[in-house]
Amino acid sequence: MMKLKKILYVLLSVFLCFALFAGCADRKTDPEPSPAPSPEPSPSPEPETPDKTVYTMDNIRQYVVGVDEPVELSDGSMQPLINFDNAATTPALQPVMDAVNEELKMYGSIGRGFSQKSNHSTDVYLETRDTVLNFLGADPDYYTCFYVNNTTDGLNKLASALVESEDDLVLCTRIEHHANDLSWRERCHVIYAEVDEQGRIIYDDIERLLKENEGKVKYVCVTAASNVTGYVTDVHRIAKMAHEHGAKIVVDGAQIVAHRKFSMKGDTPEENIDFFVFSAHKMYSPYGGGAVIGPWEILNEHMPEFYGGGIVKIVRDEAVKYKNAPDVYEAGSPNYPGVVGLGKAIEVLEEVGFDKISAHEQVLIRRMIDGLKKLDGVIIYGDTEDISDRVGVVTFNFADINSYVLAKKLTDTNGVATRRGAFCAHPYVWRMMGISDEEAASFENCIDMNTPGMIRVSFGIYNTEEEVDRFLQILESVLEESKAATKLNAEAVPEY
Ligand SMILES: Cc1ncc(COP(=O)(O)O)c(C=O)c1O
């Protein structure tokens, strides 16, 4: 009996297994899809956000457009250059370029069109004004900003608006770039504060001139940082002096914006800056563009000599009614890529951090100066001991070597980008080189490679200590050749 039970049990198990297998097989080949199992509630997918890159001193070099792009040297070989010409202009940053390219998809006319793109572009254009004001610590209730092509354009527009008569008196300094000298010199009467032997502005001379011309100086125009020596000016101290004597201060910010944190605000209201002008191409956004920051009230009392569309409320046969600032300072269609690039450049530089940028620059300047000092016959301009008030600019010469010959050799044979000459700051450069005004007058009719000048190296945030070392090695290696070429050149003067 037990045996029979066992057999029945085995048969039943085999049958059940077979039935189960057959069922599964059926279902597998079932042409009708079985209803999907009711889905388990699953978390909704994360919205896709692109990786947010954080820009730092350590990674910024990889975001500099073209930093490894080879250039052709005189022997036909190709290699990336060492770019030490950042005071002239800076290369683009990749995020700046990306932001411009992205925004161009939604590009439409600014403040003029009826379209979604036009509305979007107008919003970005207007919002960037806030970015600029915020970047410079400018209270939007007191200051506005208008966009310009560059610092030169900004200073000329400002001067054309502020100068009311050629008898107006403006105080400049002998450290100024031509943009902050000629813009005033060609429109009114300018007096100049001197620089000392090291090339620093003499603050007491500003005070003296203000006192001697009590109440008459309308504007004190001074650079925030020199493009020749890199000296940073204490513009808040000068603001206080200017205000005490009834003047306003205009600051040329071209060389400070990519190097140090700048604020319109001083420690006291008297130390506040009235006007500030800068270029975007010197801060990694080479799309043109820049801005002038100034008080609403003063800008609204004036307008630049620059006329056209976009600045008027109404034009009649017999009369024109102009808009207020900032619009009245922005005749014509604006440079949208310039504005977008500027906004993004500000964002990236702030993310990297000006304290870090400045500290890095100090290391590069120190290393460069110390390395130069080891080379025979070197002449370094400016203070080489205390460099704390210098941004990343070092200028030098070598006794018995034509600076043009040397700079050209550095470029042609080794792909080193420097600048050579008097850097659009002639009166300052002549002073630093010990050249009198009379002597400078003798160059007037023959500007060529023998016209005195300096070699300038200037650093960007992406330059490295290794590049400084490599530069110094290259420099040393071409000194003898350059000396010989200088001798030959003294007889035959090719075209500049
Ligand atoms: C101190 C200073 N001011 C003004 C300018 C003029 O700037 P931009 O050529 O952008 O108009 C420069 C340019 O090198 C400069 O270094």
The ligand as an SDF file (V2000), in Angstrom:
LIG
                    3D

 16 16  0  0  0  0  0  0  0  0999 V2000
   45.3170  101.5000  -17.9230 C   0  0  0  0  0  0  0  0  0  0  0  0
   44.6260  101.3980  -19.2370 C   0  0  0  0  0  0  0  0  0  0  0  0
   43.6490  102.2690  -19.5190 N   0  0  0  0  0  0  0  0  0  0  0  0
   42.9730  102.2350  -20.6720 C   0  0  0  0  0  0  0  0  0  0  0  0
   43.2730  101.2990  -21.6240 C   0  0  0  0  0  0  0  0  0  0  0  0
   42.5110  101.2770  -22.8970 C   0  0  0  0  0  0  0  0  0  0  0  0
   41.7410  100.1140  -22.9470 O   0  0  0  0  0  0  0  0  0  0  0  0
   41.0040   99.7100  -24.2780 P   0  0  0  0  0  0  0  0  0  0  0  0
   42.0640   99.4810  -25.2960 O   0  0  0  0  0  0  0  0  0  0  0  0
   40.2660   98.4810  -23.9190 O   0  0  0  0  0  0  0  0  0  0  0  0
   40.1200  100.8210  -24.6450 O   0  0  0  0  0  0  0  0  0  0  0  0
   44.2860  100.3720  -21.3970 C   0  0  0  0  0  0  0  0  0  0  0  0
   44.6690   99.3980  -22.4100 C   0  0  0  0  0  0  0  0  0  0  0  0
   45.7060   98.8070  -22.4070 O   0  0  0  0  0  0  0  0  0  0  0  0
   44.9740  100.4240  -20.1640 C   0  0  0  0  0  0  0  0  0  0  0  0
   45.9350   99.5520  -19.8760 O   0  0  0  0  0  0  0  0  0  0  0  0
  1  2  1  0
  2  3  1  0
  2 15  2  0
  3  4  2  0
  4  5  1  0
  5  6  1  0
  5 12  2  0
  6  7  1  0
  7  8  1  0
  8  9  2  0
  8 10  1  0
  8 11  1  0
 12 13  1  0
 12 15  1  0
 13 14  2  0
 15 16  1  0
M  END
$$$$
